[in-house]
């Protein structure tokens, strides 16, 4: 097979895997109420809102997903060096990371809720643990496996010089940061603060005054995941997928155009700067268009 075609195919596959990983990561954090506005759940009992959300927001998504994917990458890397088949090694590594994820989720939920129950009367709902743990671990497994696959392609085909566990760690931190920014825009105030006017943000005085009633019954993290699967999850996946895909093109263009290693590296850096500049310009154009079309928020 033509090496160029092999690299292009690996880049396309890694971009697709990163897209799925970003979407699954955002939906998992919505089920578990781990992301930034989701952490408003932890303030609910203090405001008198006894809720049935699953809350594991004791550390940010970049930190936790860096742990999960790095653990999976370390296990897979060790198994690959022992001669194990690549798909099996990636699956086993992701499975072990899923067990770590599940243990972390249960311990963080029980620890946080028990702490709140002492002072604010928030009960520990064991049925919430049992009903939410499956989607949390399942979405987490999908996210970790897809990131681990992208990291493996980066190290084995796309020429990334770093070892698999380190690339996996970087990917985990990156997708967690994206889930805490891009995904949150389409959750947060839009879902947990529906009793307040849309578009006004969440004033400090209203933080923790979350909605505890859904369209039917008491709201929980499963409702949030369904809501976020329409916008927040797909946009998080698109953002992460574009980052991996466009970053891969830097190296490909440098490899094609450049001569020696130094020139290839310089060309890749220049291409990266150009991509960032174009993205910043487009972002500014969209922001100006939105402000001119819809104007500032007014309280009516």
C-alpha positions as CSV (number, residue, x, y, z in Angstrom):
1,X,0.0,0.0,0.0
2,X,1.1,3.5,-0.7
3,X,2.5,5.0,2.5
4,X,0.8,8.3,1.8
5,X,-2.6,6.6,1.5
6,X,-1.9,4.7,4.7
7,X,-1.2,7.9,6.6
8,X,-4.3,9.6,5.2
9,X,-6.4,6.7,6.2
10,X,-5.0,6.6,9.7
11,X,-5.6,10.3,10.0
12,X,-9.2,10.0,8.9
13,X,-9.8,7.1,11.3
14,X,-8.2,8.9,14.2
15,X,-10.3,12.0,13.5
16,X,-13.4,9.9,13.4
17,X,-12.5,8.1,16.7
18,X,-11.8,11.5,18.3
19,X,-15.2,12.7,17.3
20,X,-16.9,9.8,18.9
21,X,-14.7,10.1,22.0
22,X,-15.6,13.8,22.5
23,X,-19.3,13.1,22.2
24,X,-19.2,10.2,24.6
25,X,-17.1,12.1,27.1
26,X,-19.5,15.0,27.2
27,X,-22.5,12.8,27.6
28,X,-20.8,10.9,30.4
29,X,-20.0,14.0,32.3
30,X,-23.6,15.1,31.9
31,X,-24.9,11.9,33.4
32,X,-22.4,12.2,36.3
33,X,-22.7,16.0,36.8
34,X,-18.9,16.4,36.7
35,X,-18.5,19.3,34.3
36,X,-18.3,23.0,35.2
37,X,-22.0,24.1,35.2
38,X,-22.9,20.6,36.2
39,X,-21.0,21.3,39.4
40,X,-23.8,23.6,40.3
41,X,-25.5,20.4,41.5
42,X,-23.1,20.4,44.5
43,X,-24.6,23.8,45.6
44,X,-28.2,22.6,45.3
45,X,-28.6,21.2,48.8
46,X,-27.1,24.4,50.3
47,X,-29.9,26.3,48.6
48,X,-32.6,23.9,49.9
49,X,-32.9,22.0,46.6
50,X,-32.8,18.3,47.5
51,X,-32.0,16.6,44.2
52,X,-31.6,13.2,42.5
53,X,-28.6,14.1,40.4
54,X,-25.5,11.9,40.3
55,X,-22.7,14.2,41.4
56,X,-19.0,13.2,41.0
57,X,-17.6,16.7,40.6
58,X,-14.6,16.5,42.9
59,X,-12.1,17.1,40.1
60,X,-12.2,18.6,36.7
61,X,-12.7,16.5,33.6
62,X,-9.2,17.2,32.3
63,X,-7.7,15.7,35.4
64,X,-10.0,12.6,35.6
65,X,-9.9,11.8,31.9
66,X,-6.2,12.2,31.8
67,X,-6.1,9.6,34.5
68,X,-8.5,7.2,32.7
69,X,-6.8,7.4,29.3
70,X,-3.3,7.3,30.7
71,X,-4.1,4.2,32.7
72,X,-5.6,2.5,29.6
73,X,-2.6,3.6,27.5
74,X,-0.1,2.2,30.0
75,X,-1.9,-1.2,30.2
76,X,-2.3,-1.4,26.4
77,X,1.4,-0.4,25.9
78,X,2.6,-3.1,28.3
79,X,0.4,-5.7,26.6
80,X,1.6,-4.7,23.1
81,X,5.2,-5.0,24.2
82,X,4.3,-8.5,25.4
83,X,3.2,-9.4,21.9
84,X,-0.6,-9.2,22.4
85,X,-2.9,-8.5,19.4
86,X,-3.5,-4.7,19.0
87,X,-7.3,-4.6,19.2
88,X,-7.3,-7.0,22.2
89,X,-4.7,-4.9,24.0
90,X,-6.7,-1.6,23.4
91,X,-9.9,-3.3,24.6
92,X,-8.3,-4.7,27.8
93,X,-6.7,-1.3,28.6
94,X,-10.0,0.5,28.1
95,X,-11.8,-2.1,30.2
96,X,-9.4,-1.6,33.1
97,X,-9.9,2.2,32.8
98,X,-13.6,1.6,32.9
99,X,-13.3,-0.2,36.3
100,X,-11.1,2.7,37.6
101,X,-13.8,5.1,36.3
102,X,-16.6,3.2,38.1
103,X,-14.7,3.0,41.4
104,X,-13.9,6.7,41.2
105,X,-17.5,7.6,40.4
106,X,-19.1,5.6,43.3
107,X,-16.6,6.8,45.9
108,X,-16.9,10.4,44.8
109,X,-20.7,10.4,44.7
110,X,-21.0,8.7,48.2
111,X,-18.3,11.0,49.7
112,X,-19.8,14.2,48.4
113,X,-23.4,13.3,49.1
114,X,-22.7,11.9,52.6
115,X,-20.9,15.1,53.4
116,X,-23.9,17.2,52.3
117,X,-26.3,15.0,54.1
118,X,-24.8,15.9,57.5
119,X,-25.4,19.6,57.1
120,X,-28.0,20.1,54.4
121,X,-30.2,17.0,54.6
122,X,-29.4,15.6,51.2
123,X,-30.2,11.9,51.2
124,X,-28.0,9.2,49.6
125,X,-30.2,7.6,46.9
126,X,-28.7,4.1,46.1
127,X,-31.1,3.7,43.1
128,X,-29.4,6.8,41.6
129,X,-26.1,5.1,42.0
130,X,-27.3,1.9,40.4
131,X,-29.2,3.5,37.5
132,X,-26.5,6.1,36.6
133,X,-23.4,4.0,37.0
134,X,-24.0,1.9,33.8
135,X,-24.3,4.9,31.5
136,X,-21.3,6.6,33.2
137,X,-19.0,3.6,32.8
138,X,-20.4,2.8,29.3
139,X,-19.9,6.2,27.9
140,X,-16.6,6.4,29.6
141,X,-15.4,3.1,28.0
142,X,-16.4,4.4,24.6
143,X,-14.6,7.7,25.1
144,X,-11.4,6.0,26.4
145,X,-11.3,3.3,23.8
146,X,-11.7,5.8,20.9
147,X,-9.0,8.1,22.4
148,X,-6.7,5.2,22.9
149,X,-7.2,4.1,19.3
150,X,-6.4,7.6,18.1
151,X,-3.3,7.7,20.3
152,X,-2.2,4.3,19.0
153,X,-2.6,5.5,15.4
154,X,-0.7,8.7,16.2
155,X,2.3,6.7,17.6
156,X,2.4,3.8,15.2
157,X,1.3,5.3,11.8
158,X,1.3,9.1,12.0
159,X,4.9,9.4,13.4
160,X,4.3,10.9,16.8
161,X,7.6,10.4,18.7
162,X,6.1,10.1,22.2
163,X,5.2,6.8,23.8
164,X,1.6,5.6,23.8
165,X,0.8,6.3,27.5
166,X,2.0,9.9,27.2
167,X,0.0,10.6,24.0
168,X,-3.0,9.0,25.7
169,X,-2.5,11.3,28.7
170,X,-2.4,14.4,26.5
171,X,-5.6,13.3,24.6
172,X,-7.4,12.7,27.9
173,X,-6.6,16.1,29.2
174,X,-7.5,17.7,25.9
175,X,-10.9,16.0,25.6
176,X,-11.7,16.8,29.3
177,X,-10.9,20.5,28.7
178,X,-13.1,20.6,25.6
179,X,-16.0,18.9,27.5
180,X,-15.6,21.5,30.2
181,X,-15.9,24.4,27.7
182,X,-17.6,23.5,24.4
183,X,-20.1,21.0,25.9
184,X,-21.0,23.2,28.8
185,X,-22.2,26.0,26.7
186,X,-25.1,23.8,25.7
187,X,-25.9,22.6,29.2
188,X,-25.4,24.6,32.4
189,X,-27.9,27.4,32.6
190,X,-29.9,26.1,29.7
191,X,-30.9,22.9,31.5
192,X,-30.4,23.4,35.2
193,X,-31.8,27.0,35.3
194,X,-34.8,26.8,33.1
195,X,-36.9,28.8,35.5
196,X,-34.7,31.8,34.8
197,X,-34.8,33.8,31.6
198,X,-32.6,32.3,28.9
199,X,-29.5,34.2,27.9
200,X,-28.9,36.1,31.1
201,X,-26.3,33.8,32.6
202,X,-26.3,32.6,36.1
203,X,-25.8,35.4,38.7
204,X,-23.9,34.5,41.8
205,X,-27.0,34.9,43.9
206,X,-28.8,32.2,41.9
207,X,-26.0,29.6,41.9
208,X,-27.2,26.3,43.3
209,X,-30.8,27.3,42.8
210,X,-31.1,24.5,40.3
211,X,-34.3,22.9,38.8
212,X,-35.1,19.6,40.5
213,X,-38.3,18.8,38.6
214,X,-38.2,17.5,35.0
215,X,-41.0,17.4,32.4
216,X,-42.2,14.3,34.2
217,X,-41.1,13.5,37.7
218,X,-37.9,14.4,39.5
219,X,-34.9,15.4,37.3
220,X,-31.7,13.4,37.2
221,X,-28.5,13.0,35.2
222,X,-30.2,10.7,32.6
223,X,-32.5,13.6,31.6
224,X,-29.4,15.8,31.2
225,X,-27.7,13.3,29.0
226,X,-30.7,13.1,26.7
227,X,-30.9,16.8,26.5
228,X,-27.2,17.2,25.7
229,X,-27.1,14.5,23.1
230,X,-28.8,17.0,20.7
231,X,-26.1,19.7,20.8
232,X,-23.5,19.6,23.6
233,X,-22.3,16.1,22.9
234,X,-22.0,16.3,19.1
235,X,-20.3,19.7,19.2
236,X,-17.8,18.5,21.8
237,X,-17.0,15.6,19.5
238,X,-16.7,17.8,16.5
239,X,-14.3,20.1,18.3
240,X,-12.0,17.3,19.5
241,X,-12.2,15.5,16.1
242,X,-11.2,18.7,14.2
243,X,-8.3,19.3,16.6
244,X,-6.9,15.8,16.0
245,X,-7.6,15.9,12.2
246,X,-6.2,19.3,11.6
247,X,-3.2,18.7,13.8
248,X,-2.4,15.6,11.8
249,X,-2.4,17.6,8.6
250,X,0.4,19.7,10.0
251,X,2.7,16.8,10.0
252,X,1.5,15.4,6.7
253,X,2.1,18.8,4.9
254,X,5.5,19.2,6.5
255,X,6.4,15.6,5.5
256,X,5.4,16.3,1.8
257,X,6.8,19.8,1.4
258,X,9.9,19.7,3.6
259,X,13.2,18.2,3.0
260,X,15.2,17.4,6.1
261,X,13.8,17.0,9.6
262,X,14.3,20.7,10.5
263,X,12.5,22.0,7.5
264,X,9.6,19.6,8.0
265,X,9.3,20.7,11.6
266,X,9.3,24.4,10.7
267,X,6.7,23.9,8.0
268,X,4.5,21.9,10.4
269,X,4.7,24.8,13.0
270,X,3.9,27.4,10.4
271,X,0.9,25.4,9.1
272,X,-0.3,25.1,12.7
273,X,-0.1,28.8,13.3
274,X,-2.0,29.5,10.1
275,X,-4.7,27.1,11.1
276,X,-5.1,28.7,14.5
277,X,-5.2,32.2,13.0
278,X,-7.9,31.1,10.6
279,X,-9.9,29.5,13.4
280,X,-9.6,32.6,15.5
281,X,-10.7,34.9,12.7
282,X,-13.8,32.7,11.9
283,X,-14.7,32.6,15.6
284,X,-14.6,36.4,15.7
285,X,-16.7,36.7,12.6
286,X,-19.4,34.4,14.1
287,X,-19.4,36.3,17.4
288,X,-19.7,39.7,15.7
289,X,-22.5,38.4,13.5
290,X,-24.4,37.0,16.5
291,X,-24.1,40.2,18.5
292,X,-25.3,42.4,15.6
293,X,-28.2,40.1,14.8
294,X,-29.5,39.4,18.3
295,X,-28.1,42.3,20.3
296,X,-27.4,42.4,24.0
297,X,-29.5,40.5,26.5
298,X,-32.4,42.6,27.8
299,X,-34.5,41.8,30.8
300,X,-38.2,42.1,29.7
